[in-house]
Each structure stands twice: as structure tokens, then as C-alpha cells.
Amino acid sequence: MTEMNSEPLKPPVWVDTKLVLDRAAADFISQPRVSVDTEANSLHAYREQVCLIQFSTPNTDYLIDPIALTDLSVLAPLFSNPNIEKVFHAAEYDLIGLRRDFGFTFANLFDTMQAARILGYHCVGLDRLLGEKFDITTDKRHQKADWAARPLKPDQIHYARLDTHYLFDLRDLLEAELRQKGYWELAREDFSRACGPDEPKEKSNGGAYWKRFSARKDMNTRELTILNELCLVRNEIASRLNRPPFKVVEDDKLIEMARCTPAHEVDLAGIGLSGRQINLWGADMLRAVQRGMDAPLVTRDQVKRPNDAALKRLDKLKKWRKSVAEKIGVESDIVLPKIYLNMLAENPPKNVEELKIAMAKSPWRFGEYGTQILNLLGG
């Protein structure tokens, strides 16, 4: 175990004015690397937003307040600079929020969680890694805090700064292990791929029923039609209140309403809605049920099914990567990420050149597993 300096940490710099932000940005851009994390309010708001951005340099921890600062464009050159490494832990969620809210683009990152996964660590949460490597304890209670609320409590501030303060030390330990095991180039490929644009995903924040429920085989189309109306009215309420849809009415209660078709408030109570929910939104829910009973039936989403040959190839690839993953002690997607799994199953390469092109963004995997994959697919 690596021993850390036991001296008390100096207070982080709170950044909520343009002057302090400009000074912080100047510090960041002068560094060879910075560590970064974000906190958002997804459990407390309909419209999720980044509520805090934490940075650390070797000498200073910074907490940037995006709620007080309306323009963070001064940070864009830092994130896009290929000569400054940005160290994250579990970067995917942070990058999604930073792209969505501020339009940042990214180059040169190191993700300590992905590094730990490549190395076969069973527990890759930051709290577990900091505890194992540095005997540091973090308070996980704040993971679900409302980070949009101001002022932040002192223990929230301490928790937030710990998310970046020790990342340099953790990063360096993990790089050494990656190099020792011959996985450094693999990790660099995954870090580089993470810098690319997000894969397009449909937002399903409690809106139309088919975004979340249409694949259910245990509901008939009339029930799904009613459920659609219930989801729409819940979504409208949640949007108006800026509250997560599940904090208006839970999914399981919507499903029960769609099945039982309540006509009166007493029926809603029987389903399990609280008196407050019934008082505030009961009438809206009952009207939605009635609309669903009278509306034309919805059409189930038809998921495009791959042809039988593609499904057989997919099954072969899954079994192969699981076997390889078990031998080297990692999760299956470390051997072959899902993006390649589906692409190769649907468009099998005919020869080594085609496979090399298909796996151009992961030459390490092509070199390590290309022959096995090609033989498996009959190329």
C-alpha cells in the first residue's frame, strides 16, 4: 500500500466569478495534466445538468460552480488540447454531461476506472481503489446529494475535492501496472475512443410509453395505450416541476394503473398512490386512464431482428470473448467491446484486410485477437 502525506489538505479554491475562473483556466493550461470530475443532479431534476466541476493540479484543488457561471468557454481549449492529459475516473458520464451542457470536445484523457477494468480489478469504484491503494476513506452518502443546491455543505465540498485530489497518484500506479502486463497500448486505444462523440441514444426521460415499455410481453396493446397516456401526463408534470418522473409517480404504479384502469381516487389509493400524489395529480391520472381506454391502439415497437446467420455469428463471438475474458480475468467487453461485436456479426470481414479496417481504432485488439476472430467468422 502506498502511504499518502498525512498533513491536512489545504482548502480548495471555490470558483464562482469570471476573474477566478480565468485564473484557474490559466493554471490548467500551464499544466502537463489535470484531473477532472463532475457532479450532476439527475436524481433531483427533470432537466439534468452539471452542477459542479472539480479540477486538481499538483498544487491546487478547484471547485467550479456552473450554476453561478454562465460561460465556461474559457475551459474549452483545455479539454481539446492534445498536449494536456485529462485524468478522469469513469469518464463516460462526465464527458456526456460536459458535451451536453457546454459543447466541449476532448483529446488526451486517462480513465482510471477503465484502466482498472483492463487490469482485471473486481472492484473499480473510486472509493474502493482509494481505500485499497492509499487507505483513504470517502463518504459515499454524497453520491446522491442534490448538487444544484447552494450553498454546498462543508462535507460535500470535501467529498467533491477527493474525487480529483488523488487521481494523479492512482493514475501513475495504474499506468505502471498496465505497462508491466503489456496492456498500455490497449488502454490508450480505449482512452482515445472515449474522446470521440457520444453514440446517439434516444432520450427516454419518462415520455412516450414506447421509449421504455413497448417491449413488454406481459401487457396487451390496450394496456400499453393507457400506459402511454399515463407516461405523457407524468412527463408533463415532471417537466413543469423540474422533477425526475419517478418522483412524481413510480413506474410500477403506472403499470398497475394501466392494468387495473382506476376510475376513482379510491382506486388510486388501492394501487398504492399516496394521499399527496392523489391530491396533486390524481385527477390528471384518472383522465389519462380514460383517454387511453378510448384512444386508438398504439403499435408495438418492432425491433429489427438480425438475420439467422448474423445471430449465429454474434453467438459465436460472445462465447469466444467470454472464454478469452475468463482466461485473463477481465470482463468480456475488455476483450471485444460491444461496438465491434455487433459490427463484425452483421458485416463479417472476408479477409484480414477488411478486419483490419473494421478494427482500425483498436489495432492492439486486432493484433492480439484478429486471427482468432477471422477464423471464428470463417474469413
C-alpha positions as CSV (number, residue, x, y, z in Angstrom):
1,M,0.0,0.0,0.0
2,T,1.3,3.5,-0.9
3,E,1.4,5.9,2.0
4,M,0.0,9.4,1.5
5,N,1.0,12.6,3.1
6,S,-0.9,12.8,6.4
7,E,-0.9,16.6,6.5
8,P,-4.3,18.3,6.3
9,L,-5.4,19.3,2.8
10,K,-5.5,23.0,2.2
11,P,-9.0,24.3,1.3
12,P,-10.0,24.0,-2.4
13,V,-10.4,27.1,-4.5
14,W,-14.1,27.9,-5.0
15,V,-14.6,29.3,-8.5
16,D,-17.8,31.3,-9.0
17,T,-16.7,34.5,-10.7
18,K,-15.1,35.2,-14.1
19,L,-12.0,36.6,-12.5
20,V,-11.3,33.4,-10.5
21,L,-12.3,31.2,-13.4
22,D,-9.8,32.9,-15.7
23,R,-7.1,32.5,-13.2
24,A,-7.9,28.8,-12.8
25,A,-8.0,28.3,-16.6
26,A,-4.6,29.9,-16.9
27,D,-3.3,27.5,-14.2
28,F,-4.8,24.5,-16.0
29,I,-3.4,25.4,-19.5
30,S,0.1,25.6,-18.0
31,Q,0.0,22.1,-16.7
32,P,1.0,18.8,-18.4
33,R,-2.1,17.2,-16.9
34,V,-5.1,18.0,-14.7
35,S,-7.6,15.7,-13.0
36,V,-11.3,16.3,-13.6
37,D,-14.7,15.1,-12.2
38,T,-18.3,16.4,-12.3
39,E,-21.4,16.3,-10.1
40,A,-24.9,16.4,-11.5
41,N,-28.4,16.5,-10.2
42,S,-30.0,13.6,-12.2
43,L,-31.8,12.3,-9.1
44,H,-33.3,15.6,-8.3
45,A,-34.3,17.3,-11.6
46,Y,-36.2,16.6,-14.8
47,R,-33.6,18.5,-16.8
48,E,-30.2,17.1,-15.6
49,Q,-27.3,19.5,-15.5
50,V,-23.7,19.5,-14.5
51,C,-23.7,21.3,-11.1
52,L,-20.1,21.2,-10.1
53,I,-16.8,20.6,-12.0
54,Q,-13.8,19.6,-9.9
55,F,-10.2,20.1,-11.1
56,S,-6.9,19.3,-9.5
57,T,-3.4,20.3,-10.4
58,P,-0.4,19.0,-8.5
59,N,-0.7,22.0,-6.1
60,T,-4.3,23.1,-6.0
61,D,-7.9,21.7,-6.0
62,Y,-10.6,23.8,-7.7
63,L,-14.4,23.5,-7.5
64,I,-16.0,25.4,-10.4
65,D,-19.7,26.4,-10.0
66,P,-21.5,26.2,-13.3
67,I,-24.7,27.4,-11.7
68,A,-23.1,30.8,-10.8
69,L,-21.0,31.0,-14.0
70,T,-23.0,31.3,-17.3
71,D,-20.0,31.0,-19.6
72,L,-17.3,28.3,-19.2
73,S,-15.9,28.6,-22.8
74,V,-12.5,29.5,-21.3
75,L,-12.2,25.8,-20.4
76,A,-12.7,24.6,-24.0
77,P,-9.1,24.9,-25.1
78,L,-8.0,22.8,-22.1
79,F,-10.3,19.9,-22.9
80,S,-9.5,19.9,-26.6
81,N,-5.7,20.3,-26.1
82,P,-3.9,17.0,-27.1
83,N,-0.8,18.1,-25.1
84,I,-2.6,18.2,-21.7
85,E,-3.7,15.0,-20.2
86,K,-7.1,15.0,-18.5
87,V,-7.4,12.3,-15.8
88,F,-11.0,11.1,-15.0
89,H,-12.4,8.2,-13.1
90,A,-15.4,6.7,-15.0
91,A,-15.1,9.3,-17.7
92,E,-18.2,8.3,-19.8
93,Y,-20.8,10.0,-17.7
94,D,-18.7,13.1,-17.1
95,L,-18.0,13.5,-20.8
96,I,-21.7,13.2,-21.7
97,G,-22.6,16.0,-19.3
98,L,-19.7,18.3,-20.4
99,R,-20.6,17.8,-24.1
100,R,-24.3,18.3,-23.5
101,D,-24.1,21.4,-21.3
102,F,-21.1,23.2,-22.6
103,G,-20.2,21.8,-26.0
104,F,-16.7,20.7,-25.0
105,T,-14.7,18.4,-27.2
106,F,-12.0,16.2,-25.8
107,A,-8.5,14.9,-26.6
108,N,-5.9,13.1,-24.4
109,L,-7.6,11.5,-21.4
110,F,-6.8,8.8,-18.9
111,D,-9.7,7.0,-17.3
112,T,-8.6,5.3,-14.1
113,M,-11.7,3.1,-13.9
114,Q,-11.2,1.8,-17.4
115,A,-7.5,1.2,-16.6
116,A,-8.6,-0.8,-13.5
117,R,-11.1,-2.8,-15.6
118,I,-8.4,-3.7,-18.2
119,L,-6.2,-4.9,-15.4
120,G,-8.9,-7.2,-14.1
121,Y,-9.8,-5.4,-10.9
122,H,-13.0,-6.8,-9.4
123,C,-13.9,-3.6,-7.6
124,V,-13.3,-0.5,-9.7
125,G,-15.2,2.2,-7.8
126,L,-13.0,5.2,-6.9
127,D,-13.8,4.7,-3.2
128,R,-12.6,1.1,-3.3
129,L,-9.4,1.9,-5.3
130,L,-8.5,4.8,-3.0
131,G,-9.1,2.7,0.0
132,E,-7.0,-0.2,-1.4
133,K,-4.1,1.9,-2.7
134,F,-3.9,4.7,-0.3
135,D,-6.0,3.8,2.8
136,I,-8.3,6.7,2.1
137,T,-12.0,6.6,3.1
138,T,-14.7,8.6,1.2
139,D,-18.2,9.2,2.3
140,K,-20.5,7.6,-0.4
141,R,-23.6,9.3,1.1
142,H,-23.0,12.3,-1.1
143,Q,-23.2,10.5,-4.4
144,K,-27.0,11.0,-4.3
145,A,-26.9,14.6,-3.0
146,D,-28.7,17.5,-4.7
147,W,-25.6,19.1,-6.2
148,A,-27.7,22.0,-7.6
149,A,-28.5,23.2,-4.0
150,R,-26.5,26.1,-2.7
151,P,-24.6,26.6,-0.6
152,L,-22.9,23.2,-0.6
153,K,-22.2,21.8,2.8
154,P,-18.5,21.6,4.0
155,D,-18.6,17.8,3.9
156,Q,-19.9,17.9,0.3
157,I,-17.1,20.1,-0.7
158,H,-14.6,17.8,1.0
159,Y,-16.2,14.8,-0.8
160,A,-16.1,16.5,-4.2
161,R,-12.5,17.5,-3.9
162,L,-11.4,14.0,-3.0
163,D,-12.8,12.8,-6.4
164,T,-9.9,14.5,-8.1
165,H,-7.2,15.1,-5.5
166,Y,-5.7,11.7,-5.6
167,L,-6.3,10.8,-9.2
168,F,-2.7,11.6,-10.3
169,D,-1.3,9.1,-7.8
170,L,-3.8,6.5,-8.8
171,R,-3.2,7.1,-12.5
172,D,0.5,6.6,-12.1
173,L,0.1,3.3,-10.2
174,L,-2.3,2.0,-12.8
175,E,-0.1,3.0,-15.7
176,A,2.8,1.2,-14.2
177,E,0.6,-2.0,-13.9
178,L,-0.7,-1.6,-17.5
179,R,2.9,-1.4,-18.8
180,Q,4.0,-4.3,-16.7
181,K,1.2,-6.5,-18.1
182,G,1.5,-5.3,-21.7
183,Y,-1.8,-3.5,-21.7
184,W,-0.7,0.1,-22.0
185,E,-1.4,0.4,-25.8
186,L,-4.8,-1.2,-25.3
187,A,-5.6,1.3,-22.6
188,R,-4.5,4.2,-24.8
189,E,-6.8,3.0,-27.5
190,D,-9.8,2.9,-25.2
191,F,-9.0,6.3,-23.8
192,S,-8.7,7.7,-27.4
193,R,-12.1,6.1,-28.4
194,A,-13.7,7.7,-25.3
195,C,-12.8,11.2,-26.7
196,G,-15.0,10.6,-29.7
197,P,-18.6,11.8,-29.9
198,D,-21.3,10.0,-27.9
199,E,-23.2,7.2,-29.5
200,P,-26.6,8.6,-30.4
201,K,-29.2,7.5,-27.8
202,E,-32.9,8.4,-27.7
203,K,-33.8,10.3,-24.6
204,S,-36.5,8.5,-22.6
205,N,-36.9,10.7,-19.6
206,G,-40.4,9.4,-18.8
207,G,-42.0,10.5,-22.1
208,A,-44.0,8.3,-24.5
209,Y,-44.5,4.7,-23.4
210,W,-42.6,3.1,-26.2
211,K,-39.3,4.6,-25.1
212,R,-39.3,2.3,-22.1
213,F,-42.2,-0.1,-22.0
214,S,-43.2,-1.2,-25.5
215,A,-41.1,-4.3,-25.5
216,R,-43.0,-5.7,-22.5
217,K,-44.7,-9.0,-23.4
218,D,-46.8,-9.1,-20.3
219,M,-49.1,-6.2,-21.4
220,N,-51.6,-6.1,-24.2
221,T,-51.9,-3.2,-26.6
222,R,-54.8,-1.6,-24.8
223,E,-52.8,-1.6,-21.5
224,L,-49.9,-0.1,-23.4
225,T,-52.1,2.5,-24.9
226,I,-53.3,3.5,-21.4
227,L,-49.7,3.4,-20.2
228,N,-48.7,5.7,-23.0
229,E,-51.2,8.3,-21.8
230,L,-50.1,8.0,-18.2
231,C,-46.4,8.4,-19.2
232,L,-47.3,11.5,-21.2
233,V,-49.1,13.2,-18.3
234,R,-46.4,12.2,-15.8
235,N,-43.8,13.6,-18.1
236,E,-45.7,16.9,-18.4
237,I,-46.0,17.2,-14.6
238,A,-42.3,16.3,-14.1
239,S,-41.2,18.8,-16.7
240,R,-43.3,21.6,-15.2
241,L,-41.9,20.9,-11.7
242,N,-38.3,20.1,-13.0
243,R,-38.5,16.8,-11.1
244,P,-37.5,13.3,-12.2
245,P,-40.6,11.4,-13.4
246,F,-40.1,8.7,-10.9
247,K,-40.5,11.3,-8.1
248,V,-44.0,12.1,-9.5
249,V,-45.3,8.5,-9.7
250,E,-43.2,5.4,-9.8
251,D,-43.1,3.1,-12.9
252,D,-44.7,0.1,-11.2
253,K,-47.7,2.2,-10.1
254,L,-48.2,3.5,-13.7
255,I,-48.1,-0.1,-14.9
256,E,-50.6,-1.1,-12.3
257,M,-52.9,1.8,-13.3
258,A,-52.7,0.7,-16.9
259,R,-53.8,-2.8,-16.0
260,C,-56.5,-2.0,-13.4
261,T,-58.0,1.1,-15.1
262,P,-58.9,3.0,-11.9
263,A,-62.0,5.2,-12.3
264,H,-62.0,6.9,-8.9
265,E,-59.5,8.3,-6.4
266,V,-60.2,5.5,-4.0
267,D,-58.9,3.1,-6.7
268,L,-55.7,5.0,-6.9
269,A,-55.2,4.6,-3.2
270,G,-55.7,0.9,-3.6
271,I,-53.0,0.8,-6.2
272,G,-50.6,2.5,-3.7
273,L,-50.6,6.2,-4.6
274,S,-50.1,8.3,-1.5
275,G,-52.7,10.9,-0.4
276,R,-50.4,13.7,-1.6
277,Q,-50.0,12.1,-5.0
278,I,-53.7,11.7,-5.3
279,N,-54.4,15.2,-4.1
280,L,-51.9,16.8,-6.5
281,W,-52.1,14.6,-9.6
282,G,-54.9,12.0,-9.1
283,A,-57.4,13.8,-11.4
284,D,-54.8,14.1,-14.2
285,M,-54.0,10.3,-13.9
286,L,-57.7,9.3,-14.0
287,R,-58.2,11.4,-17.1
288,A,-55.2,9.9,-18.7
289,V,-56.5,6.4,-18.0
290,Q,-59.8,7.4,-19.6
291,R,-58.1,8.8,-22.7
292,G,-56.1,5.6,-23.0
293,M,-59.2,3.5,-22.9
294,D,-60.8,5.5,-25.7
295,A,-57.7,6.1,-27.9
296,P,-56.7,4.1,-30.9
297,L,-54.4,1.3,-30.0
298,V,-50.7,2.0,-30.1
299,T,-48.4,-0.1,-32.3
300,R,-45.7,-2.0,-30.5
301,D,-42.2,-1.1,-31.5
302,Q,-40.8,-3.7,-33.8
303,V,-37.2,-4.3,-33.0
304,K,-35.2,-5.1,-36.2
305,R,-34.1,-8.7,-35.8
306,P,-30.8,-9.7,-37.3
307,N,-30.9,-12.5,-39.8
308,D,-30.1,-16.0,-38.6
309,A,-26.6,-16.0,-40.0
310,A,-25.8,-12.8,-38.1
311,L,-27.3,-14.2,-34.9
312,K,-25.1,-17.3,-35.2
313,R,-22.0,-15.2,-35.7
314,L,-23.0,-13.0,-32.8
315,D,-23.4,-16.1,-30.6
316,K,-20.0,-17.4,-31.6
317,L,-18.3,-14.1,-30.9
318,K,-20.0,-13.8,-27.5
319,K,-19.0,-17.3,-26.5
320,W,-15.4,-16.7,-27.7
321,R,-14.9,-13.4,-26.0
322,K,-16.4,-14.8,-22.7
323,S,-13.9,-17.7,-22.9
324,V,-11.0,-15.4,-23.5
325,A,-12.1,-13.0,-20.8
326,E,-12.4,-15.8,-18.2
327,K,-8.8,-16.9,-19.0
328,I,-7.3,-13.5,-18.5
329,G,-9.6,-12.4,-15.7
330,V,-11.5,-9.4,-17.2
331,E,-15.0,-8.5,-18.2
332,S,-16.0,-9.7,-21.7
333,D,-16.2,-6.2,-23.2
334,I,-12.5,-5.6,-22.5
335,V,-11.7,-8.4,-24.9
336,L,-14.1,-7.1,-27.6
337,P,-16.3,-4.0,-27.0
338,K,-19.9,-4.2,-28.0
339,I,-19.4,-1.8,-30.9
340,Y,-17.1,-4.4,-32.6
341,L,-19.2,-7.3,-31.5
342,N,-22.3,-6.2,-33.4
343,M,-20.4,-4.7,-36.3
344,L,-18.5,-7.9,-37.0
345,A,-21.6,-10.1,-36.6
346,E,-23.6,-8.1,-39.1
347,N,-20.8,-7.4,-41.5
348,P,-18.3,-10.2,-41.3
349,P,-14.9,-9.4,-42.8
350,K,-13.9,-11.6,-45.8
351,N,-10.2,-11.3,-45.2
352,V,-7.6,-9.9,-42.8
353,E,-7.5,-6.5,-44.7
354,E,-11.2,-6.0,-44.1
355,L,-10.9,-6.9,-40.5
356,K,-8.0,-4.5,-40.0
357,I,-10.1,-1.7,-41.5
358,A,-13.1,-2.6,-39.3
359,M,-10.9,-2.6,-36.2
360,A,-8.8,0.4,-37.2
361,K,-9.4,2.2,-33.9
362,S,-8.2,-0.8,-31.9
363,P,-5.0,-2.1,-33.5
364,W,-4.0,-3.7,-30.2
365,R,-7.1,-6.0,-30.3
366,F,-6.6,-6.6,-34.0
367,G,-3.1,-7.7,-33.4
368,E,-3.9,-9.8,-30.4
369,Y,-7.2,-11.4,-31.5
370,G,-7.5,-10.7,-35.2
371,T,-6.6,-14.2,-36.4
372,Q,-9.0,-15.8,-33.9
373,I,-11.8,-13.6,-34.9
374,L,-11.2,-14.2,-38.6
375,N,-11.1,-17.9,-38.1
376,L,-14.2,-17.8,-36.0
377,L,-16.2,-15.9,-38.7
378,G,-14.9,-18.1,-41.5
379,G,-13.0,-15.3,-43.2
